[in-house]
Amino acid sequence: MRKTMKSISLMAATMAAVGFGATAPALAEGSDAHSYQADLTELNDSGASGTAWLTLDGDQLTVKMDTKGLLDGSPHAQHIHIGGKGECPDPNMKGSGEDGALQTSDAAEYYGMIGASLTTKGGTGPDNGLDVENFPTGDGHYERTIKVSDDVASSLKDGKAVVVVHGVDHNGNGKYDGDTKSDLDPSLPSEATDPAACGAVTVSQMSDMPQGGVETGDGTTAGIEDAGLLAAGGALVTAGVVGAVVSRRRSARTEK
């Protein structure tokens, strides 16, 4: 009995050390809210990555997203895409842009069309997909609760939604330019709208959204935390502690 209590105390201490229990309160019992997550990986050799956490409650969708590796000081359109396969294209897929750059429409069969625009202010529908002045700039923490359509809500629940972040500096000169025009708006250079990162939305393994960071969605770099990695690391440590407890219990029984 003493060995068991000691092991349980050890597990509790370890969980506290890795930050378990430090996230936001769990969803209220009886809530119809559903949690999802998208792990963003690069497209077009952009070097961009990130994680998006989404909670859907009726037609209200709360989105929190951390990104890194994006072009600093430039706006990055970001959307929830629906109507495709619910997948991201192969990161090595060649497209119709200059030197085989992947343009947005090249991979439409995979992630579909714009279902919601993750702007920092103003409208959030498909028609706001290129509201450049209302999208975050560079890396940072984005957070906003928006109203979504039935199609977007259904796509999230059915595993057919994808988060896509746009804007790639192909020539590495620190700005969007070039002779190739955007396939979405010919008044813009292709670099401004080419997909930089993509992540299929799946049911989240976390019961809570991460806390902390800037909550204005203005693209600032303050408060960036790799919460997904932290959670995974914590889960591994906890699993190891639980395994140790089970092993000790078995040893105690054998000794008896």
C-alpha positions in Angstrom: 0.0 0.0 0.0 2.8 2.4 0.9 4.6 1.6 -2.4 1.4 2.3 -4.3 0.8 5.7 -2.6 4.4 6.7 -3.1 4.1 5.9 -6.8 0.9 7.8 -7.2 2.5 10.8 -5.5 5.5 10.6 -7.9 3.2 10.5 -10.9 1.2 13.6 -9.6 4.5 15.5 -9.0 5.8 14.6 -12.5 2.5 15.7 -14.1 2.7 19.0 -12.3 6.3 19.5 -13.4 5.4 19.1 -17.1 2.5 21.5 -16.8 -0.5 19.2 -16.8 -3.6 20.9 -15.4 -2.2 24.4 -16.5 -4.4 24.6 -19.6 -7.8 26.3 -19.9 -10.7 24.8 -18.0 -12.3 21.7 -19.7 -15.5 22.1 -21.7 -18.5 22.2 -19.5 -20.3 18.9 -19.0 -23.1 18.6 -21.5 -21.5 21.1 -23.9 -22.0 20.4 -27.6 -18.6 21.9 -28.4 -16.1 19.9 -30.4 -12.3 20.4 -30.5 -10.1 20.0 -33.5 -6.5 20.5 -34.4 -4.5 21.1 -37.6 -0.7 20.6 -37.7 0.6 22.9 -40.4 3.5 21.8 -42.6 5.3 23.7 -45.4 4.3 23.9 -49.0 6.5 25.5 -51.7 9.6 25.0 -49.6 8.4 28.0 -47.5 9.9 26.8 -44.2 6.6 27.6 -42.6 4.9 25.5 -39.9 2.5 25.8 -37.1 -0.5 24.5 -35.2 -4.1 25.5 -35.2 -6.6 24.6 -32.5 -10.3 25.0 -33.2 -13.4 24.6 -31.0 -16.8 24.5 -32.7 -19.9 25.2 -30.6 -22.9 25.5 -32.8 -22.1 28.0 -35.5 -19.4 29.7 -33.3 -15.8 28.7 -34.1 -12.9 29.7 -31.9 -9.6 29.5 -33.7 -6.2 29.8 -32.0 -3.1 29.4 -34.2 0.6 29.7 -33.8 2.8 30.0 -36.9 6.5 30.4 -37.6 8.7 30.6 -40.7 6.5 33.0 -42.6 7.7 36.1 -44.4 8.2 38.8 -41.7 6.3 42.1 -42.1 4.0 40.8 -44.9 0.3 39.8 -44.7 -0.5 36.1 -44.9 -4.0 35.2 -46.0 -5.3 32.2 -44.0 -8.4 30.2 -44.5 -10.4 27.1 -43.7 -10.8 25.3 -47.0 -13.7 22.9 -47.6 -15.2 20.9 -50.5 -12.1 18.9 -51.5 -10.6 15.7 -50.2 -9.9 17.2 -46.8 -6.2 16.7 -47.4 -3.0 18.7 -48.1 -1.1 18.1 -51.3 2.3 16.4 -51.4 4.8 19.0 -50.2 6.9 18.2 -53.3 4.0 18.7 -55.7 4.8 20.9 -58.6 2.4 23.5 -59.8 1.8 26.0 -62.6 3.8 28.9 -61.1 7.3 30.0 -62.0 9.8 27.2 -61.7 7.0 24.8 -60.8 5.8 26.8 -57.8 2.5 25.5 -56.4 -0.3 28.1 -56.8 -3.5 27.9 -54.8 -5.8 26.5 -57.5 -3.2 23.8 -58.4 -4.1 21.9 -55.2 -7.8 22.7 -55.0 -8.8 19.1 -55.5 -7.1 18.3 -52.2 -8.1 21.1 -49.9 -11.1 22.6 -51.8 -12.3 26.1 -51.8 -12.3 28.8 -49.1 -15.0 28.2 -46.5 -14.0 30.8 -43.9 -11.4 33.5 -43.9 -9.4 33.8 -40.7 -9.1 37.6 -40.6 -8.1 39.6 -37.6 -11.1 41.9 -38.0 -14.0 42.4 -40.4 -15.7 39.7 -42.5 -14.8 36.1 -42.3 -16.6 34.6 -45.3 -15.2 33.3 -48.6 -15.6 36.8 -50.1 -13.1 38.1 -47.6 -10.4 35.6 -48.7 -8.2 38.4 -50.0 -8.8 41.1 -47.5 -5.1 41.6 -47.3 -5.2 44.5 -44.8 -7.1 42.2 -42.3 -4.8 39.2 -42.2 -1.9 38.7 -39.8 1.6 39.7 -40.8 4.6 37.5 -40.3 4.8 34.9 -37.6 2.7 35.1 -34.5 -0.3 34.0 -32.5 -3.8 34.4 -33.9 -7.0 34.1 -32.0 -10.6 34.9 -32.9 -14.1 33.5 -32.5 -16.1 33.7 -35.8 -19.5 32.6 -37.0 -19.3 29.8 -39.7 -21.7 28.5 -42.2 -23.4 25.1 -42.0 -21.0 23.8 -44.7 -17.9 24.8 -42.7 -19.4 23.2 -39.5 -20.2 20.0 -41.4 -16.8 19.8 -43.0 -15.1 20.1 -39.6 -17.3 17.4 -38.2 -16.8 15.1 -41.2 -13.0 15.5 -41.3 -13.1 17.4 -44.6 -11.7 20.8 -43.6 -8.2 22.0 -44.1 -6.3 25.1 -42.8 -4.2 26.8 -45.4 -1.8 29.8 -44.9 -0.7 31.7 -47.9 2.2 33.9 -48.9 5.7 32.7 -50.0 8.8 34.7 -50.8 10.1 32.4 -53.6 13.1 34.6 -54.6 14.1 35.4 -51.0 14.2 39.1 -51.4 12.0 39.9 -48.4 8.9 41.0 -50.2 6.1 39.8 -52.5 7.0 40.5 -56.1 7.8 38.8 -59.3 6.4 38.6 -62.9 4.1 35.7 -62.2 0.6 36.9 -61.2 -1.7 35.4 -58.6 -4.2 32.8 -59.9 -6.7 34.3 -57.4 -6.2 38.0 -58.2 -4.1 39.0 -61.2 -3.4 42.4 -59.6 -1.3 40.6 -57.0 2.0 38.8 -57.5 1.7 35.0 -57.2 4.0 35.1 -54.1 1.3 36.9 -52.2 -1.3 34.1 -52.5 0.7 30.9 -53.1 0.2 28.4 -50.3 2.9 28.4 -47.6 1.6 25.9 -45.1 -1.2 23.4 -44.9 -2.8 21.2 -42.2 -5.8 18.8 -42.4 -8.2 19.4 -39.5 -8.6 16.3 -37.3 -10.3 15.6 -33.9 -8.1 17.1 -31.3 -6.4 14.8 -28.7 -6.4 17.7 -26.3 -9.6 18.5 -24.3 -8.6 22.1 -23.9 -7.2 24.9 -26.0 -3.8 26.3 -25.0 -3.7 29.5 -23.0 -1.3 32.4 -23.3 0.1 34.5 -26.1 -1.3 37.5 -27.9 -5.0 37.4 -28.4 -5.5 40.2 -30.9 -4.6 38.2 -33.9 -2.4 40.9 -35.3 0.5 38.8 -36.3 2.9 39.8 -33.5 5.6 37.4 -32.5 4.9 37.7 -28.8 3.6 34.7 -26.9 4.4 32.0 -29.4 4.4 28.6 -27.7 4.7 25.2 -29.3 1.8 23.9 -27.2 1.3 20.8 -29.3 4.9 19.7 -28.7 4.5 20.6 -25.0 1.4 18.4 -24.7 3.0 15.6 -26.6 6.1 15.7 -24.3 3.9 15.8 -21.3 2.0 12.8 -22.5 5.2 10.8 -23.0 6.5 11.6 -19.5 3.1 10.8 -17.9 3.0 7.5 -19.8 6.4 6.6 -18.5 5.4 7.4 -14.9 2.2 5.3 -15.2 4.3 2.5 -16.6 6.6 2.7 -13.7 3.7 2.6 -11.3 2.3 -0.6 -12.9 5.8 -2.2 -12.9 6.3 -1.5 -9.2 2.8 -2.9 -8.4 3.7 -6.1 -10.2 7.0 -6.3 -8.4 5.3 -5.9 -5.0 2.9 -8.7 -5.8 5.7 -11.0 -6.8 7.6 -10.3 -3.7 4.6 -11.2 -1.6 
